[in-house]
Amino acid sequence: MSAMTRIAREPIRERGMITRPDLVVIADDTLLTDPTALPLGGCDASSTVVLNSTKSEGELRQSGVPLVGRVLIADFTTMAFAATQSPAIPGLQ
């Protein structure tokens, strides 16, 4: 699944795909190696990538993931479990 949102103070008249994103949020690190997903497509040195992963940036780079721009990696799933005291998806432990 992929979703895009344009945010601006002035009216937005541009429609369609975002080809050079400022911010990319990736909820599942397995998408990074999925040839059909390409979540980092269009990212450059000015992009910010927020990634939900238990892997370090070094581990991801070693596996061939082309991380570019500013990268924030954290295990947001575990943080959500801890904050809510329940799994994000019922039945998932």
Phi and psi in radians as a Rosetta constraint file:
Dihedral C 1 N 2 CA 2 C 2 CIRCULARHARMONIC -2.419 0.35
Dihedral N 2 CA 2 C 2 N 3 CIRCULARHARMONIC 2.445 0.35
Dihedral C 2 N 3 CA 3 C 3 CIRCULARHARMONIC -2.441 0.35
Dihedral N 3 CA 3 C 3 N 4 CIRCULARHARMONIC 2.552 0.35
Dihedral C 3 N 4 CA 4 C 4 CIRCULARHARMONIC -2.280 0.35
Dihedral N 4 CA 4 C 4 N 5 CIRCULARHARMONIC 2.521 0.35
Dihedral C 4 N 5 CA 5 C 5 CIRCULARHARMONIC -2.408 0.35
Dihedral N 5 CA 5 C 5 N 6 CIRCULARHARMONIC 2.320 0.35
Dihedral C 5 N 6 CA 6 C 6 CIRCULARHARMONIC -1.752 0.35
Dihedral N 6 CA 6 C 6 N 7 CIRCULARHARMONIC 2.333 0.35
Dihedral C 6 N 7 CA 7 C 7 CIRCULARHARMONIC -2.221 0.35
Dihedral N 7 CA 7 C 7 N 8 CIRCULARHARMONIC 2.253 0.35
Dihedral C 7 N 8 CA 8 C 8 CIRCULARHARMONIC -2.760 0.35
Dihedral N 8 CA 8 C 8 N 9 CIRCULARHARMONIC 2.794 0.35
Dihedral C 8 N 9 CA 9 C 9 CIRCULARHARMONIC -1.387 0.35
Dihedral N 9 CA 9 C 9 N 10 CIRCULARHARMONIC -0.454 0.35
Dihedral C 9 N 10 CA 10 C 10 CIRCULARHARMONIC -1.780 0.35
Dihedral N 10 CA 10 C 10 N 11 CIRCULARHARMONIC 2.897 0.35
Dihedral C 10 N 11 CA 11 C 11 CIRCULARHARMONIC -0.997 0.35
Dihedral N 11 CA 11 C 11 N 12 CIRCULARHARMONIC 2.466 0.35
Dihedral C 11 N 12 CA 12 C 12 CIRCULARHARMONIC -1.789 0.35
Dihedral N 12 CA 12 C 12 N 13 CIRCULARHARMONIC 2.082 0.35
Dihedral C 12 N 13 CA 13 C 13 CIRCULARHARMONIC -1.896 0.35
Dihedral N 13 CA 13 C 13 N 14 CIRCULARHARMONIC -0.200 0.35
Dihedral C 13 N 14 CA 14 C 14 CIRCULARHARMONIC -1.311 0.35
Dihedral N 14 CA 14 C 14 N 15 CIRCULARHARMONIC 2.350 0.35
Dihedral C 14 N 15 CA 15 C 15 CIRCULARHARMONIC -2.182 0.35
Dihedral N 15 CA 15 C 15 N 16 CIRCULARHARMONIC 2.781 0.35
Dihedral C 15 N 16 CA 16 C 16 CIRCULARHARMONIC 1.812 0.35
Dihedral N 16 CA 16 C 16 N 17 CIRCULARHARMONIC -2.956 0.35
Dihedral C 16 N 17 CA 17 C 17 CIRCULARHARMONIC -1.097 0.35
Dihedral N 17 CA 17 C 17 N 18 CIRCULARHARMONIC 2.597 0.35
Dihedral C 17 N 18 CA 18 C 18 CIRCULARHARMONIC -1.662 0.35
Dihedral N 18 CA 18 C 18 N 19 CIRCULARHARMONIC 2.004 0.35
Dihedral C 18 N 19 CA 19 C 19 CIRCULARHARMONIC -1.586 0.35
Dihedral N 19 CA 19 C 19 N 20 CIRCULARHARMONIC -0.417 0.35
Dihedral C 19 N 20 CA 20 C 20 CIRCULARHARMONIC -2.303 0.35
Dihedral N 20 CA 20 C 20 N 21 CIRCULARHARMONIC 1.479 0.35
Dihedral C 20 N 21 CA 21 C 21 CIRCULARHARMONIC -1.268 0.35
Dihedral N 21 CA 21 C 21 N 22 CIRCULARHARMONIC 2.519 0.35
Dihedral C 21 N 22 CA 22 C 22 CIRCULARHARMONIC -1.430 0.35
Dihedral N 22 CA 22 C 22 N 23 CIRCULARHARMONIC -0.629 0.35
Dihedral C 22 N 23 CA 23 C 23 CIRCULARHARMONIC -2.387 0.35
Dihedral N 23 CA 23 C 23 N 24 CIRCULARHARMONIC 2.303 0.35
Dihedral C 23 N 24 CA 24 C 24 CIRCULARHARMONIC -2.213 0.35
Dihedral N 24 CA 24 C 24 N 25 CIRCULARHARMONIC 2.251 0.35
Dihedral C 24 N 25 CA 25 C 25 CIRCULARHARMONIC -1.982 0.35
Dihedral N 25 CA 25 C 25 N 26 CIRCULARHARMONIC 2.133 0.35
Dihedral C 25 N 26 CA 26 C 26 CIRCULARHARMONIC -2.037 0.35
Dihedral N 26 CA 26 C 26 N 27 CIRCULARHARMONIC 2.001 0.35
Dihedral C 26 N 27 CA 27 C 27 CIRCULARHARMONIC -1.454 0.35
Dihedral N 27 CA 27 C 27 N 28 CIRCULARHARMONIC -0.281 0.35
Dihedral C 27 N 28 CA 28 C 28 CIRCULARHARMONIC -2.454 0.35
Dihedral N 28 CA 28 C 28 N 29 CIRCULARHARMONIC 1.983 0.35
Dihedral C 28 N 29 CA 29 C 29 CIRCULARHARMONIC -1.151 0.35
Dihedral N 29 CA 29 C 29 N 30 CIRCULARHARMONIC -0.253 0.35
Dihedral C 29 N 30 CA 30 C 30 CIRCULARHARMONIC -1.202 0.35
Dihedral N 30 CA 30 C 30 N 31 CIRCULARHARMONIC -0.320 0.35
Dihedral C 30 N 31 CA 31 C 31 CIRCULARHARMONIC -1.190 0.35
Dihedral N 31 CA 31 C 31 N 32 CIRCULARHARMONIC -0.388 0.35
Dihedral C 31 N 32 CA 32 C 32 CIRCULARHARMONIC -1.093 0.35
Dihedral N 32 CA 32 C 32 N 33 CIRCULARHARMONIC -0.542 0.35
Dihedral C 32 N 33 CA 33 C 33 CIRCULARHARMONIC -1.835 0.35
Dihedral N 33 CA 33 C 33 N 34 CIRCULARHARMONIC 0.143 0.35
Dihedral C 33 N 34 CA 34 C 34 CIRCULARHARMONIC -1.469 0.35
Dihedral N 34 CA 34 C 34 N 35 CIRCULARHARMONIC 1.995 0.35
Dihedral C 34 N 35 CA 35 C 35 CIRCULARHARMONIC -1.134 0.35
Dihedral N 35 CA 35 C 35 N 36 CIRCULARHARMONIC -0.318 0.35
Dihedral C 35 N 36 CA 36 C 36 CIRCULARHARMONIC -1.593 0.35
Dihedral N 36 CA 36 C 36 N 37 CIRCULARHARMONIC -0.361 0.35
Dihedral C 36 N 37 CA 37 C 37 CIRCULARHARMONIC -1.444 0.35
Dihedral N 37 CA 37 C 37 N 38 CIRCULARHARMONIC -0.888 0.35
Dihedral C 37 N 38 CA 38 C 38 CIRCULARHARMONIC 0.795 0.35
Dihedral N 38 CA 38 C 38 N 39 CIRCULARHARMONIC 0.992 0.35
Dihedral C 38 N 39 CA 39 C 39 CIRCULARHARMONIC -1.165 0.35
Dihedral N 39 CA 39 C 39 N 40 CIRCULARHARMONIC -0.306 0.35
Dihedral C 39 N 40 CA 40 C 40 CIRCULARHARMONIC -1.691 0.35
Dihedral N 40 CA 40 C 40 N 41 CIRCULARHARMONIC 0.108 0.35
Dihedral C 40 N 41 CA 41 C 41 CIRCULARHARMONIC -1.035 0.35
Dihedral N 41 CA 41 C 41 N 42 CIRCULARHARMONIC 2.221 0.35
Dihedral C 41 N 42 CA 42 C 42 CIRCULARHARMONIC 1.550 0.35
Dihedral N 42 CA 42 C 42 N 43 CIRCULARHARMONIC -0.158 0.35
Dihedral C 42 N 43 CA 43 C 43 CIRCULARHARMONIC -1.242 0.35
Dihedral N 43 CA 43 C 43 N 44 CIRCULARHARMONIC 2.532 0.35
Dihedral C 43 N 44 CA 44 C 44 CIRCULARHARMONIC -2.432 0.35
Dihedral N 44 CA 44 C 44 N 45 CIRCULARHARMONIC -2.937 0.35
Dihedral C 44 N 45 CA 45 C 45 CIRCULARHARMONIC -1.062 0.35
Dihedral N 45 CA 45 C 45 N 46 CIRCULARHARMONIC -0.398 0.35
Dihedral C 45 N 46 CA 46 C 46 CIRCULARHARMONIC -1.602 0.35
Dihedral N 46 CA 46 C 46 N 47 CIRCULARHARMONIC -0.056 0.35
Dihedral C 46 N 47 CA 47 C 47 CIRCULARHARMONIC -1.400 0.35
Dihedral N 47 CA 47 C 47 N 48 CIRCULARHARMONIC 2.664 0.35
Dihedral C 47 N 48 CA 48 C 48 CIRCULARHARMONIC -2.022 0.35
Dihedral N 48 CA 48 C 48 N 49 CIRCULARHARMONIC 2.270 0.35
Dihedral C 48 N 49 CA 49 C 49 CIRCULARHARMONIC -2.014 0.35
Dihedral N 49 CA 49 C 49 N 50 CIRCULARHARMONIC 2.158 0.35
Dihedral C 49 N 50 CA 50 C 50 CIRCULARHARMONIC -1.895 0.35
Dihedral N 50 CA 50 C 50 N 51 CIRCULARHARMONIC 2.105 0.35
Dihedral C 50 N 51 CA 51 C 51 CIRCULARHARMONIC -2.205 0.35
Dihedral N 51 CA 51 C 51 N 52 CIRCULARHARMONIC 2.232 0.35
Dihedral C 51 N 52 CA 52 C 52 CIRCULARHARMONIC -1.506 0.35
Dihedral N 52 CA 52 C 52 N 53 CIRCULARHARMONIC 1.922 0.35
Dihedral C 52 N 53 CA 53 C 53 CIRCULARHARMONIC -2.788 0.35
Dihedral N 53 CA 53 C 53 N 54 CIRCULARHARMONIC 2.651 0.35
Dihedral C 53 N 54 CA 54 C 54 CIRCULARHARMONIC -1.633 0.35
Dihedral N 54 CA 54 C 54 N 55 CIRCULARHARMONIC -0.079 0.35
Dihedral C 54 N 55 CA 55 C 55 CIRCULARHARMONIC -1.577 0.35
Dihedral N 55 CA 55 C 55 N 56 CIRCULARHARMONIC 2.662 0.35
Dihedral C 55 N 56 CA 56 C 56 CIRCULARHARMONIC -1.436 0.35
Dihedral N 56 CA 56 C 56 N 57 CIRCULARHARMONIC 2.908 0.35
Dihedral C 56 N 57 CA 57 C 57 CIRCULARHARMONIC -1.062 0.35
Dihedral N 57 CA 57 C 57 N 58 CIRCULARHARMONIC -0.687 0.35
Dihedral C 57 N 58 CA 58 C 58 CIRCULARHARMONIC -1.079 0.35
Dihedral N 58 CA 58 C 58 N 59 CIRCULARHARMONIC -0.765 0.35
Dihedral C 58 N 59 CA 59 C 59 CIRCULARHARMONIC -1.076 0.35
Dihedral N 59 CA 59 C 59 N 60 CIRCULARHARMONIC -0.738 0.35
Dihedral C 59 N 60 CA 60 C 60 CIRCULARHARMONIC -1.143 0.35
Dihedral N 60 CA 60 C 60 N 61 CIRCULARHARMONIC -0.758 0.35
Dihedral C 60 N 61 CA 61 C 61 CIRCULARHARMONIC -1.117 0.35
Dihedral N 61 CA 61 C 61 N 62 CIRCULARHARMONIC -0.693 0.35
Dihedral C 61 N 62 CA 62 C 62 CIRCULARHARMONIC -1.083 0.35
Dihedral N 62 CA 62 C 62 N 63 CIRCULARHARMONIC -0.557 0.35
Dihedral C 62 N 63 CA 63 C 63 CIRCULARHARMONIC -1.443 0.35
Dihedral N 63 CA 63 C 63 N 64 CIRCULARHARMONIC 0.063 0.35
Dihedral C 63 N 64 CA 64 C 64 CIRCULARHARMONIC 1.673 0.35
Dihedral N 64 CA 64 C 64 N 65 CIRCULARHARMONIC 0.144 0.35
Dihedral C 64 N 65 CA 65 C 65 CIRCULARHARMONIC -1.315 0.35
Dihedral N 65 CA 65 C 65 N 66 CIRCULARHARMONIC 2.138 0.35
Dihedral C 65 N 66 CA 66 C 66 CIRCULARHARMONIC -1.470 0.35
Dihedral N 66 CA 66 C 66 N 67 CIRCULARHARMONIC 1.294 0.35
Dihedral C 66 N 67 CA 67 C 67 CIRCULARHARMONIC -1.250 0.35
Dihedral N 67 CA 67 C 67 N 68 CIRCULARHARMONIC 2.319 0.35
Dihedral C 67 N 68 CA 68 C 68 CIRCULARHARMONIC -2.333 0.35
Dihedral N 68 CA 68 C 68 N 69 CIRCULARHARMONIC 2.824 0.35
Dihedral C 68 N 69 CA 69 C 69 CIRCULARHARMONIC 1.267 0.35
Dihedral N 69 CA 69 C 69 N 70 CIRCULARHARMONIC -2.804 0.35
Dihedral C 69 N 70 CA 70 C 70 CIRCULARHARMONIC -1.425 0.35
Dihedral N 70 CA 70 C 70 N 71 CIRCULARHARMONIC 2.296 0.35
Dihedral C 70 N 71 CA 71 C 71 CIRCULARHARMONIC -2.170 0.35
Dihedral N 71 CA 71 C 71 N 72 CIRCULARHARMONIC 2.229 0.35
Dihedral C 71 N 72 CA 72 C 72 CIRCULARHARMONIC -2.057 0.35
Dihedral N 72 CA 72 C 72 N 73 CIRCULARHARMONIC 2.052 0.35
Dihedral C 72 N 73 CA 73 C 73 CIRCULARHARMONIC -2.058 0.35
Dihedral N 73 CA 73 C 73 N 74 CIRCULARHARMONIC 2.269 0.35
Dihedral C 73 N 74 CA 74 C 74 CIRCULARHARMONIC -2.670 0.35
Dihedral N 74 CA 74 C 74 N 75 CIRCULARHARMONIC 2.754 0.35
Dihedral C 74 N 75 CA 75 C 75 CIRCULARHARMONIC -1.539 0.35
Dihedral N 75 CA 75 C 75 N 76 CIRCULARHARMONIC 1.368 0.35
Dihedral C 75 N 76 CA 76 C 76 CIRCULARHARMONIC -1.163 0.35
Dihedral N 76 CA 76 C 76 N 77 CIRCULARHARMONIC -0.461 0.35
Dihedral C 76 N 77 CA 77 C 77 CIRCULARHARMONIC -1.113 0.35
Dihedral N 77 CA 77 C 77 N 78 CIRCULARHARMONIC -0.855 0.35
Dihedral C 77 N 78 CA 78 C 78 CIRCULARHARMONIC -1.116 0.35
Dihedral N 78 CA 78 C 78 N 79 CIRCULARHARMONIC -0.673 0.35
Dihedral C 78 N 79 CA 79 C 79 CIRCULARHARMONIC -1.087 0.35
Dihedral N 79 CA 79 C 79 N 80 CIRCULARHARMONIC -0.706 0.35
Dihedral C 79 N 80 CA 80 C 80 CIRCULARHARMONIC -1.160 0.35
Dihedral N 80 CA 80 C 80 N 81 CIRCULARHARMONIC -0.743 0.35
Dihedral C 80 N 81 CA 81 C 81 CIRCULARHARMONIC -1.027 0.35
Dihedral N 81 CA 81 C 81 N 82 CIRCULARHARMONIC -0.802 0.35
Dihedral C 81 N 82 CA 82 C 82 CIRCULARHARMONIC -1.146 0.35
Dihedral N 82 CA 82 C 82 N 83 CIRCULARHARMONIC -0.691 0.35
Dihedral C 82 N 83 CA 83 C 83 CIRCULARHARMONIC -1.252 0.35
Dihedral N 83 CA 83 C 83 N 84 CIRCULARHARMONIC -0.589 0.35
Dihedral C 83 N 84 CA 84 C 84 CIRCULARHARMONIC -1.791 0.35
Dihedral N 84 CA 84 C 84 N 85 CIRCULARHARMONIC -0.212 0.35
Dihedral C 84 N 85 CA 85 C 85 CIRCULARHARMONIC 1.056 0.35
Dihedral N 85 CA 85 C 85 N 86 CIRCULARHARMONIC 0.403 0.35
Dihedral C 85 N 86 CA 86 C 86 CIRCULARHARMONIC -2.666 0.35
Dihedral N 86 CA 86 C 86 N 87 CIRCULARHARMONIC 2.680 0.35
Dihedral C 86 N 87 CA 87 C 87 CIRCULARHARMONIC -1.187 0.35
Dihedral N 87 CA 87 C 87 N 88 CIRCULARHARMONIC 2.627 0.35
Dihedral C 87 N 88 CA 88 C 88 CIRCULARHARMONIC -1.118 0.35
Dihedral N 88 CA 88 C 88 N 89 CIRCULARHARMONIC -0.566 0.35
Dihedral C 88 N 89 CA 89 C 89 CIRCULARHARMONIC -2.035 0.35
Dihedral N 89 CA 89 C 89 N 90 CIRCULARHARMONIC 2.022 0.35
Dihedral C 89 N 90 CA 90 C 90 CIRCULARHARMONIC -0.912 0.35
Dihedral N 90 CA 90 C 90 N 91 CIRCULARHARMONIC 2.354 0.35
Dihedral C 90 N 91 CA 91 C 91 CIRCULARHARMONIC 1.608 0.35
Dihedral N 91 CA 91 C 91 N 92 CIRCULARHARMONIC -0.215 0.35
Dihedral C 91 N 92 CA 92 C 92 CIRCULARHARMONIC -1.604 0.35
Dihedral N 92 CA 92 C 92 N 93 CIRCULARHARMONIC 2.189 0.35
